[in-house]
Amino acid sequence: MASSSGQKVVLITGCSSGIGLRIAVTLAKDEKKRYHVIATMRDLKKKDKLVDAAGDAYGKTLTLMPLDVCSDESVKQCISNVKDRHIDILINNAGVGLLGPVESISIEEMKRVFETNFFGVVRMIKEVMPDMKKRRSGHIVVMSSVMGLQGVVFNDVYTASKFAMEGFCESMAVQLMKFNIRLSMIEPGPVHTEFETKMMEDVAKMEYPGVDADTIRYFKDVYLPSSIDIFEAMGQTPEDIAKCTKKVIESSSPRFRNLTNSLYTPIVALKYADETGGLSVNTFYNLLFNFGPLMHITMSILKCLTCSCLRRRTISPN
Ligand SMILES: NC(=O)c1ccc[n+]([C@@H]2O[C@H](COP(=O)([O-])OP(=O)(O)OC[C@H]3O[C@@H](n4cnc5c(N)ncnc54)[C@H](OP(=O)(O)O)[C@@H]3O)[C@@H](O)[C@H]2O)c1
């Protein structure tokens, strides 16, 4: 299936679930049919959820292709199967999480996270960018995270992979601008997807080899309950993130950084308010270890304020 003239070709990675699936469907169902979506996933056997959600758009404004961001061959094959290799908008969404005390995580597991979250994005950009440069046009969007801007305890390796990508993209953005190619980061806070479920399942199976009893206690009894509270109180939906992403790609001057959850703006600001890093490290320490009960109450209040009747979802950029 070829895109109709005037339609923008959008290729999205990791569309079997969550945010990627929702972005693909949102763009494919655009009322003015401005997009031809190439929704990719590493295992096409998982296509049913996407196909169901796409409805009539499937086979019209949405096509499916296999793509594993960890494989050079798969990336090359997928892009060479795109008509004229022409991609107007590349959305790098595929990603994996990793949670827990560093002592219990093998270097192999850490490499798997970097292979997907960092090298996966680099691989995609390397393959798509030369054609965008030739055409002097294109937009590359990267699904980063608030954790690409601010470290979060017990998310050390995941955070590092997102920081790596932020650094890579911040550097690339300058060169790409010279070729009229835009680069935008989307930085969600917690989002209710399988990501959260998969991480909690992994945690339930964890055995903590080599971790001392105090660290296990801080992780299980202090960090995990706070994390669940935060997800419940502040979590956005994949639809929220899809709407935000659509706004970013439709903007006449897309921003480089796009936090999707305004509740996180002050947290990120802490870091820039004190260049020594002391303010953010001490604040997070106190929030977790000294004001745990207060944090629980704050999250409960936030949860009430964001319940369905009072919900005021601020999708930034406003
Ligand atoms: N959920 C959150 O709280 C949150 C917050 C901030 C940022 N993010 C970011 O948002 C992005 C999407 O996550 P999500 O929340 O939508 O989670 P999700 O539902 O688990 O979706 C992740 C997607 O990435 C795919 N994927 C994993 N490894 C891949 C590979 N090697 N090649 C191709 N696809 C691969 C998964 O495919 P399979 O089904 O084959 O595994 C799945 O389609 C990630 O980059 C994540 O870091 C999530």
The ligand as a Tripos MOL2 file, in Angstrom:
@<TRIPOS>MOLECULE
LIG
   48    52     1     0     0
SMALL
NO_CHARGES

@<TRIPOS>ATOM
      1 N1          4.7820    3.4360   30.8950 N.am      1 LIG1
      2 C1          5.4970    4.3830   31.4610 C.2       1 LIG1
      3 O1          5.3220    4.6940   32.6600 O.2       1 LIG1
      4 C2          6.5000    5.1750   30.6630 C.ar      1 LIG1
      5 C3          6.9300    6.4190   31.1720 C.ar      1 LIG1
      6 C4          7.8470    7.1590   30.4390 C.ar      1 LIG1
      7 C5          8.3560    6.6730   29.2500 C.ar      1 LIG1
      8 N2          7.9330    5.4580   28.7850 N.ar      1 LIG1
      9 C6          8.5000    4.9820   27.5240 C.3       1 LIG1
     10 O2          7.4560    4.7850   26.5920 O.3       1 LIG1
     11 C7          7.8520    3.8170   25.6190 C.3       1 LIG1
     12 C8          6.7210    2.8140   25.4230 C.3       1 LIG1
     13 O3          6.4650    2.1390   26.6400 O.3       1 LIG1
     14 P1          5.0120    1.6560   27.0900 P.3       1 LIG1
     15 O4          4.7620    2.2810   28.3970 O.co2     1 LIG1
     16 O5          4.0440    1.8180   25.9980 O.co2     1 LIG1
     17 O6          5.3370    0.1140   27.4010 O.3       1 LIG1
     18 P2          4.8610   -1.2480   26.6850 P.3       1 LIG1
     19 O7          3.3860   -1.3120   26.6510 O.co2     1 LIG1
     20 O8          5.6240   -2.3100   27.4010 O.co2     1 LIG1
     21 O9          5.3970   -1.0780   25.2010 O.3       1 LIG1
     22 C9          6.7420   -1.2130   24.8700 C.3       1 LIG1
     23 C10         6.8170   -1.5690   23.4050 C.3       1 LIG1
     24 O10         8.1970   -1.6560   23.0230 O.3       1 LIG1
     25 C11         8.3500   -2.8740   22.3080 C.3       1 LIG1
     26 N3          9.6990   -3.3720   22.2750 N.ar      1 LIG1
     27 C12        10.4940   -3.7890   23.2960 C.ar      1 LIG1
     28 N4         11.6750   -4.2080   22.8240 N.ar      1 LIG1
     29 C13        11.6200   -4.0700   21.4680 C.ar      1 LIG1
     30 C14        12.5310   -4.3330   20.4100 C.ar      1 LIG1
     31 N5         13.7400   -4.8630   20.6210 N.pl3     1 LIG1
     32 N6         12.1410   -4.0210   19.1310 N.ar      1 LIG1
     33 C15        10.9190   -3.5060   18.8780 C.ar      1 LIG1
     34 N7         10.0160   -3.2590   19.8390 N.ar      1 LIG1
     35 C16        10.3760   -3.5390   21.1190 C.ar      1 LIG1
     36 C17         7.3930   -3.8500   22.9900 C.3       1 LIG1
     37 O11         7.1930   -4.9760   22.1520 O.3       1 LIG1
     38 P3          6.9240   -6.4690   22.7150 P.3       1 LIG1
     39 O12         5.4290   -6.5230   22.9360 O.co2     1 LIG1
     40 O13         7.3890   -7.3410   21.6230 O.co2     1 LIG1
     41 O14         7.7060   -6.5970   23.9850 O.co2     1 LIG1
     42 C18         6.1920   -2.9350   23.1230 C.3       1 LIG1
     43 O15         5.4960   -2.8460   21.8960 O.3       1 LIG1
     44 C19         9.1630    3.1930   26.1430 C.3       1 LIG1
     45 O16        10.2540    3.7530   25.4520 O.3       1 LIG1
     46 C20         9.1970    3.6240   27.6130 C.3       1 LIG1
     47 O17        10.5140    3.7530   28.1030 O.3       1 LIG1
     48 C21         7.0030    4.6930   29.4640 C.ar      1 LIG1
@<TRIPOS>BOND
     1     1     2 1
     2     2     3 2
     3     2     4 1
     4     4     5 ar
     5     4    48 ar
     6     5     6 ar
     7     6     7 ar
     8     7     8 ar
     9     8     9 1
    10     8    48 ar
    11     9    10 1
    12     9    46 1
    13    10    11 1
    14    11    12 1
    15    11    44 1
    16    12    13 1
    17    13    14 1
    18    14    15 2
    19    14    16 1
    20    14    17 1
    21    17    18 1
    22    18    19 2
    23    18    20 1
    24    18    21 1
    25    21    22 1
    26    22    23 1
    27    23    24 1
    28    23    42 1
    29    24    25 1
    30    25    26 1
    31    25    36 1
    32    26    27 ar
    33    26    35 ar
    34    27    28 ar
    35    28    29 ar
    36    29    30 ar
    37    29    35 ar
    38    30    31 1
    39    30    32 ar
    40    32    33 ar
    41    33    34 ar
    42    34    35 ar
    43    36    37 1
    44    36    42 1
    45    37    38 1
    46    38    39 2
    47    38    40 1
    48    38    41 1
    49    42    43 1
    50    44    45 1
    51    44    46 1
    52    46    47 1
@<TRIPOS>SUBSTRUCTURE
     1 LIG1         1 GROUP 0 **** ****
